Amino acid sequence: MSLTPAFLDELRARTLLSGLIAKTVKLQRAGREFRACCPFHNEKTPSFYVNDDKGFYHCFGCGAHGDAIRWMTDQRGLPFIDAVKELAQVAGLDMPEQDRRAAEKAERAKGLHEAMADAAKWFGDRLQGIEGAEARAVLKRRGVTEETARTFGLGFSPDSRGKLRQALNGYGDAMLVEAGLLIQVEEKEPYDRFRGRLMIPIRDVRGRTIAFGGRIIGDGEPKYLNSPETPLFDKGRTLYNLDRAQAAARQAGRIIAVEGYMDVIALTQAGFGEAVAPLGTALTEHQLDRLWRIAEVPLLCFDGDTAGQKAALRAAHRALPLLQPGRSLAFVTLPDGLDPDDLVRTKGPQAFEALLKVPQPLVDRLWASEVAAEPLDTPEQRAGLKQRLTELAGQIADPNVKSEYLADFRQRLDVHFGRGPRQFQP
């Protein structure tokens, strides 16, 4: 596919920018322009302007600037090609011809998307029926309202090896296996992957169901079961709830990453719509990049237990090579044994908000971890601490940020060991 400058110019010309932006932002007429409070940062006095004649928006507060395509990529979080496709469809423009292989791949993906949408609806109907009584009881015990369950598209998969397969038999076994809905083992009959579970749809940035997470009802292992990777679902590039959290995050001026689905659901219900979660693995570089597109310093709020804090530290180390001026992480530490879901249910949203107000900077988390790693009684042990800190700073690619970390660690060492200023060589 070749997107020529002429095609993109025609697309911009056919798109009324104020109409596009007004779908999610309340605009006020200001002469020949429109103005609003900026959707990219918190402000009380409008400094965000939209000019249809020139075809761009600009914020005099934070410097956000762009055209219709940029709006779709930055505010909606769409990949460039998806943004162009969506705008072209509204504008009545035909996309340039794809090559045969790309066209076949797109058609295949369309079928998979339709199968996943139908599966999500089928699971949702089961939750509301007789079969879903126990799953509804689980949600009620956890304080999840019916409205929240509908918002997140929650469902239920009966404890059966073939009911979903039968319900979606029009797609054929091969496509349902490719979508991750059925399991195919050698020459045996395919069977339903999710059985006896509360079903949680995982959506892409456009709000389309691409995978599922299934939580066991009652006892059993694994407690959570995710879809396998498919042509639609790349676990390391996906963040749960990102499609809904983006707008809330830009309004709040922050993005919160927590550990699990139920944490996201509970926080959203409590008023923290800017919450997202990785999908059962440590945060990847791709997921960190998605977070940084929304906020310069994402807040990581993992469980207060040992496993949660180890996950937070792994994320800290993963982020080091990617740090840039102004781009970092901060950590919200929960009381031991609590997760965000527990906290907002037992102590209320105000308790969680209070923790969000005093996050721990990345440099503090790294320092505290290394100081606690082993005793520091001997010169050799203290030299080991210095070496570990130097190696951490050495992972940072940006030279200015690396220099600042080395200087910060040097100062902390001097203060910690009661020494005066001295030269600290990496």
C-alpha positions as CSV (number, residue, x, y, z in Angstrom):
1,M,0.0,0.0,0.0
2,S,1.4,3.4,-1.0
3,L,0.0,6.4,0.9
4,T,1.1,9.4,-1.3
5,P,1.3,13.0,0.0
6,A,-1.5,13.8,-2.4
7,F,-3.8,11.2,-0.8
8,L,-3.0,12.3,2.7
9,D,-3.6,16.0,1.8
10,E,-6.9,15.1,0.3
11,L,-7.8,13.1,3.4
12,R,-7.0,16.1,5.7
13,A,-9.0,18.4,3.4
14,R,-12.1,16.2,3.6
15,T,-11.9,16.0,7.4
16,L,-13.5,18.7,9.5
17,L,-11.0,18.8,12.3
18,S,-13.3,20.6,14.8
19,G,-16.0,17.9,14.2
20,L,-13.5,15.2,14.8
21,I,-12.2,16.6,18.0
22,A,-15.7,17.6,19.3
23,K,-16.5,13.9,19.6
24,T,-14.5,13.7,22.8
25,V,-13.7,17.3,23.7
26,K,-16.2,20.1,24.4
27,L,-15.3,23.0,22.1
28,Q,-16.3,26.6,22.3
29,R,-16.4,29.0,19.4
30,A,-13.6,31.7,19.6
31,G,-13.9,33.9,16.5
32,R,-12.7,31.8,13.5
33,E,-11.4,29.1,15.8
34,F,-12.5,26.8,18.6
35,R,-11.0,26.6,22.1
36,A,-11.2,24.1,25.0
37,C,-9.3,22.9,28.0
38,C,-6.5,20.8,26.6
39,P,-7.1,17.1,26.5
40,F,-3.4,16.4,26.7
41,H,-2.8,18.0,30.1
42,N,-4.7,19.3,33.1
43,E,-5.7,22.9,33.0
44,K,-8.5,25.2,34.2
45,T,-8.2,28.0,31.7
46,P,-8.6,26.9,28.0
47,S,-5.4,27.1,26.0
48,F,-6.2,24.5,23.4
49,Y,-7.3,25.9,20.0
50,V,-8.6,24.2,16.8
51,N,-8.4,25.9,13.4
52,D,-10.4,24.4,10.7
53,D,-9.1,26.7,8.0
54,K,-5.5,25.7,8.7
55,G,-6.4,22.1,9.6
56,F,-4.5,21.9,12.9
57,Y,-4.9,22.1,16.7
58,H,-2.4,23.7,19.1
59,C,-2.1,24.0,22.8
60,F,-0.3,27.0,24.1
61,G,0.1,25.3,27.5
62,C,1.8,22.0,26.7
63,G,2.7,22.5,23.1
64,A,0.5,19.7,21.7
65,H,0.1,20.3,18.0
66,G,-1.1,18.3,15.0
67,D,-3.6,17.6,12.3
68,A,-6.5,15.1,12.0
69,I,-4.2,12.1,11.6
70,R,-2.0,13.2,14.5
71,W,-5.1,13.6,16.7
72,M,-6.1,10.0,15.9
73,T,-2.6,8.6,16.8
74,D,-1.8,10.8,19.8
75,Q,-5.3,11.2,21.4
76,R,-6.9,7.9,20.3
77,G,-3.7,5.9,20.4
78,L,-4.2,4.3,17.0
79,P,-1.4,3.1,14.8
80,F,-0.8,5.4,11.8
81,I,-2.3,3.2,9.2
82,D,-5.4,2.5,11.3
83,A,-5.9,6.2,11.8
84,V,-5.7,6.8,8.1
85,K,-8.2,4.0,7.4
86,E,-10.7,5.3,9.9
87,L,-10.6,8.8,8.6
88,A,-10.7,7.7,5.0
89,Q,-13.9,5.6,5.7
90,V,-15.6,8.7,7.2
91,A,-14.4,10.9,4.4
92,G,-15.6,8.5,1.7
93,L,-12.1,8.0,0.3
94,D,-11.0,4.7,-1.0
95,M,-7.7,3.5,0.4
96,P,-4.9,2.8,-2.1
97,E,-4.9,-0.7,-3.5
98,Q,-3.1,-3.3,-1.3
99,D,-1.0,-6.1,-2.7
100,R,-2.6,-9.5,-2.9
101,R,-0.9,-10.9,0.2
102,A,-1.8,-7.9,2.3
103,A,-5.4,-8.0,1.1
104,E,-5.7,-11.7,2.1
105,K,-4.2,-11.0,5.5
106,A,-6.6,-8.1,6.1
107,E,-9.6,-10.3,5.0
108,R,-8.4,-13.0,7.4
109,A,-8.1,-10.5,10.3
110,K,-11.6,-9.3,9.6
111,G,-13.0,-12.8,10.0
112,L,-11.0,-13.2,13.2
113,H,-12.3,-9.9,14.6
114,E,-15.9,-11.0,13.8
115,A,-15.4,-14.3,15.5
116,M,-14.0,-12.7,18.6
117,A,-16.9,-10.2,18.8
118,D,-19.4,-13.0,18.5
119,A,-17.6,-15.0,21.2
120,A,-17.7,-12.0,23.5
121,K,-21.4,-11.6,23.0
122,W,-22.0,-15.3,23.6
123,F,-20.0,-15.2,26.8
124,G,-21.9,-12.1,27.9
125,D,-25.3,-13.7,27.3
126,R,-24.2,-16.8,29.3
127,L,-23.3,-14.5,32.3
128,Q,-26.8,-13.1,32.3
129,G,-28.5,-16.5,32.0
130,I,-29.1,-19.4,34.4
131,E,-25.6,-20.8,33.8
132,G,-23.9,-17.6,35.0
133,A,-25.5,-17.4,38.4
134,E,-22.3,-18.5,40.2
135,A,-20.1,-16.1,38.2
136,R,-22.6,-13.2,39.0
137,A,-22.3,-14.1,42.7
138,V,-18.5,-13.9,42.4
139,L,-18.8,-10.4,40.9
140,K,-21.3,-9.3,43.6
141,R,-18.9,-10.5,46.4
142,R,-16.1,-8.5,44.8
143,G,-18.4,-5.4,44.6
144,V,-18.5,-5.3,40.8
145,T,-21.8,-3.6,39.8
146,E,-23.9,-4.7,36.8
147,E,-23.1,-1.5,35.1
148,T,-19.4,-2.1,35.4
149,A,-19.7,-5.7,34.2
150,R,-21.5,-4.3,31.1
151,T,-18.9,-1.6,30.6
152,F,-16.1,-4.2,30.5
153,G,-18.1,-6.7,28.6
154,L,-17.7,-9.4,31.2
155,G,-19.1,-12.9,30.4
156,F,-19.1,-16.5,31.5
157,S,-17.9,-19.7,29.8
158,P,-19.8,-22.8,30.8
159,D,-17.9,-25.8,32.0
160,S,-18.2,-27.6,28.7
161,R,-15.8,-28.8,26.0
162,G,-18.1,-27.9,23.1
163,K,-20.8,-25.3,23.7
164,L,-18.8,-22.4,22.3
165,R,-17.6,-24.5,19.3
166,Q,-21.2,-25.4,18.6
167,A,-22.4,-21.8,18.9
168,L,-19.8,-20.4,16.5
169,N,-19.7,-23.4,14.1
170,G,-20.3,-21.1,11.2
171,Y,-16.7,-19.9,11.4
172,G,-15.2,-23.4,11.1
173,D,-12.8,-25.1,13.5
174,A,-9.7,-23.8,11.8
175,M,-10.6,-20.1,12.3
176,L,-11.7,-20.7,15.9
177,V,-8.4,-22.5,16.7
178,E,-6.5,-19.6,15.0
179,A,-8.5,-17.1,17.2
180,G,-7.4,-19.0,20.3
181,L,-11.0,-20.0,21.2
182,L,-10.6,-23.7,20.6
183,I,-7.7,-26.0,21.4
184,Q,-6.5,-28.5,18.7
185,V,-4.4,-31.5,20.0
186,E,-3.0,-33.7,17.3
187,E,-5.8,-35.5,15.5
188,K,-8.4,-35.2,18.2
189,E,-11.6,-33.1,18.0
190,P,-11.0,-29.4,18.9
191,Y,-12.5,-28.3,22.2
192,D,-13.3,-25.1,24.0
193,R,-10.3,-23.4,25.6
194,F,-12.2,-21.6,28.3
195,R,-14.4,-23.7,30.6
196,G,-16.1,-22.7,33.8
197,R,-14.5,-19.2,33.9
198,L,-15.5,-15.6,34.3
199,M,-14.6,-14.1,30.9
200,I,-12.8,-10.8,30.5
201,P,-12.5,-9.5,27.0
202,I,-9.1,-7.9,26.1
203,R,-9.5,-5.1,23.5
204,D,-7.2,-3.3,21.1
205,V,-6.8,0.5,21.1
206,R,-9.9,0.6,18.8
207,G,-12.0,-1.2,21.3
208,R,-12.2,-4.5,19.3
209,T,-12.0,-7.8,21.2
210,I,-8.8,-9.5,20.3
211,A,-8.4,-12.0,23.2
212,F,-9.8,-13.1,26.5
213,G,-8.7,-13.6,30.1
214,G,-10.6,-16.2,32.0
215,R,-10.8,-16.3,35.8
216,I,-11.6,-19.7,37.4
217,I,-15.0,-20.0,39.2
218,G,-14.3,-21.7,42.5
219,D,-11.2,-23.8,43.0
220,G,-8.8,-24.8,40.2
221,E,-5.6,-24.0,38.4
222,P,-4.6,-21.9,36.7
223,K,-6.5,-19.1,38.5
224,Y,-6.3,-17.0,35.3
225,L,-6.0,-18.3,31.8
226,N,-5.2,-16.0,28.9
227,S,-5.7,-16.5,25.2
228,P,-2.6,-17.6,23.3
229,E,-0.9,-15.3,20.9
230,T,-2.8,-15.0,17.7
231,P,-2.7,-12.9,14.5
232,L,-4.8,-10.4,16.5
233,F,-3.2,-10.7,19.9
234,D,0.4,-9.9,20.8
235,K,0.6,-10.1,24.6
236,G,3.8,-8.1,24.9
237,R,2.4,-5.2,23.0
238,T,-1.1,-5.1,24.6
239,L,-2.2,-3.3,27.8
240,Y,-5.6,-4.3,29.2
241,N,-8.1,-1.4,29.2
242,L,-5.8,0.9,27.1
243,D,-8.7,1.6,24.7
244,R,-10.8,3.1,27.5
245,A,-8.0,4.5,29.7
246,Q,-6.4,6.8,27.2
247,A,-8.9,9.6,27.3
248,A,-9.2,9.4,31.1
249,A,-5.5,9.4,31.5
250,R,-5.1,12.6,29.4
251,Q,-7.7,14.3,31.5
252,A,-6.2,13.1,34.7
253,G,-2.6,13.8,33.6
254,R,-1.4,10.4,34.6
255,I,-1.6,6.7,33.7
256,I,-1.6,4.0,36.3
257,A,-0.3,0.4,35.6
258,V,-1.5,-2.3,38.0
259,E,-1.0,-6.0,37.9
260,G,-4.4,-7.6,37.0
261,Y,-7.7,-7.3,35.3
262,M,-9.7,-7.1,38.5
263,D,-7.5,-4.3,39.8
264,V,-8.3,-2.3,36.7
265,I,-12.0,-3.0,36.9
266,A,-12.2,-2.1,40.6
267,L,-10.2,1.1,40.1
268,T,-12.3,2.2,37.2
269,Q,-15.4,1.6,39.1
270,A,-13.9,3.7,42.0
271,G,-13.3,6.6,39.6
272,F,-9.7,5.8,38.4
273,G,-10.4,5.3,34.7
274,E,-6.8,5.8,33.8
275,A,-5.8,2.3,35.0
276,V,-4.3,-0.4,32.7
277,A,-2.6,-3.7,33.3
278,P,0.0,-6.0,31.5
279,L,-1.3,-9.5,30.8
280,G,0.3,-11.7,33.3
281,T,3.9,-10.9,32.5
282,A,6.5,-8.3,33.4
283,L,6.1,-5.0,31.6
284,T,7.8,-5.1,28.2
285,E,9.6,-2.3,26.3
286,H,6.6,-2.0,24.0
287,Q,4.2,-1.6,26.9
288,L,6.4,1.0,28.5
289,D,6.5,2.9,25.3
290,R,2.7,2.9,25.1
291,L,2.6,4.3,28.7
292,W,5.1,7.0,27.9
293,R,3.1,8.1,24.9
294,I,0.4,9.1,27.4
295,A,2.4,10.3,30.4
296,E,6.1,11.2,30.9
297,V,6.1,9.4,34.3
298,P,3.7,6.5,34.5
299,L,2.7,5.3,37.9
300,L,3.4,1.6,38.6
301,C,1.1,0.3,41.4
302,F,1.8,-3.4,41.9
303,D,0.6,-5.6,44.8
304,G,2.2,-5.0,48.2
305,D,3.3,-8.6,48.6
306,T,6.8,-9.9,47.7
307,A,5.9,-11.0,44.2
308,G,4.3,-7.6,43.4
309,Q,7.4,-5.7,44.6
310,K,9.7,-8.0,42.6
311,A,7.6,-7.3,39.5
312,A,7.9,-3.6,40.2
313,L,11.7,-3.9,40.4
314,R,11.9,-5.9,37.2
315,A,10.0,-3.0,35.5
316,A,12.4,-0.5,36.9
317,H,15.4,-2.4,35.5
318,R,13.6,-2.9,32.1
319,A,13.0,0.9,31.9
320,L,16.6,1.9,32.5
321,P,18.0,1.7,28.9
322,L,14.9,3.6,27.7
323,L,15.1,6.6,30.0
324,Q,15.2,10.1,28.5
325,P,15.1,13.6,29.9
326,G,11.7,13.9,31.5
327,R,10.8,10.3,30.8
328,S,10.9,8.0,33.9
329,L,8.7,5.9,36.1
330,A,7.3,6.3,39.6
331,F,6.1,3.6,42.1
332,V,3.1,3.5,44.3
333,T,3.6,1.0,47.2
334,L,0.5,-0.5,48.7
335,P,0.3,-1.9,52.3
336,D,1.7,-5.4,52.5
337,G,-0.8,-8.0,51.4
338,L,-3.1,-5.6,49.7
339,D,-3.7,-5.1,46.0
340,P,-5.5,-2.0,44.5
341,D,-8.8,-3.9,44.4
342,D,-8.6,-4.7,48.1
343,L,-7.6,-1.1,49.0
344,V,-10.4,0.7,47.2
345,R,-13.0,-1.8,48.5
346,T,-11.9,-1.7,52.1
347,K,-10.6,1.8,52.6
348,G,-12.2,3.7,49.8
349,P,-11.0,5.7,46.8
350,Q,-9.6,8.5,49.0
351,A,-7.0,6.0,50.5
352,F,-5.7,5.1,47.0
353,E,-5.7,8.7,45.9
354,A,-3.5,9.6,48.9
355,L,-0.9,7.0,47.8
356,L,-1.0,8.3,44.3
357,K,0.0,11.8,45.5
358,V,3.3,10.6,47.0
359,P,4.8,8.1,44.5
360,Q,8.4,6.9,44.8
361,P,10.7,8.1,42.0
362,L,12.5,5.5,40.0
363,V,16.0,6.5,41.4
364,D,14.7,6.0,44.9
365,R,13.4,2.5,44.1
366,L,16.7,1.5,42.6
367,W,18.7,2.9,45.5
368,A,16.6,1.3,48.2
369,S,16.7,-2.1,46.5
370,E,20.5,-2.1,46.2
371,V,21.1,-0.9,49.7
372,A,18.9,-3.6,51.1
373,A,20.4,-6.3,48.9
374,E,23.2,-7.3,51.3
375,P,25.1,-6.1,54.4
376,L,27.3,-3.0,54.1
377,D,29.6,-3.5,57.0
378,T,32.9,-4.1,55.2
379,P,34.8,-2.1,52.6
380,E,34.3,-4.9,50.2
381,Q,30.6,-4.9,50.6
382,R,30.4,-1.1,50.3
383,A,32.5,-1.4,47.1
384,G,30.1,-4.0,45.8
385,L,27.2,-1.5,46.3
386,K,29.1,1.2,44.4
387,Q,29.8,-1.3,41.6
388,R,26.1,-2.4,41.4
389,L,24.9,1.2,41.2
390,T,27.5,2.1,38.6
391,E,26.4,-0.9,36.5
392,L,22.7,0.2,36.8
393,A,23.5,3.7,35.6
394,G,25.6,2.3,32.8
395,Q,22.5,0.7,31.3
396,I,21.0,4.1,30.6
397,A,21.5,5.0,26.9
398,D,20.9,8.7,27.2
399,P,24.3,10.3,28.2
400,N,22.7,13.2,30.1
401,V,20.4,11.0,32.1
402,K,23.2,8.5,32.8
403,S,25.4,11.4,34.1
404,E,22.7,12.6,36.4
405,Y,22.2,9.1,37.8
406,L,25.9,8.7,38.5
407,A,26.0,12.0,40.3
408,D,22.9,11.2,42.3
409,F,24.2,7.8,43.4
410,R,27.6,9.4,44.3
411,Q,25.8,11.9,46.6
412,R,23.7,9.2,48.2
413,L,26.7,7.1,48.9
414,D,28.5,10.0,50.6
415,V,25.5,10.8,52.7
416,H,24.7,7.2,53.6
417,F,28.2,6.5,54.8
418,G,28.8,9.9,56.4
419,R,31.6,11.0,54.0
420,G,32.3,14.4,52.6
421,P,32.1,15.1,48.9
422,R,34.6,13.1,46.8
423,Q,35.1,12.0,43.2
424,F,33.0,9.1,42.1
425,Q,34.3,7.5,39.0
426,P,32.2,5.1,37.0
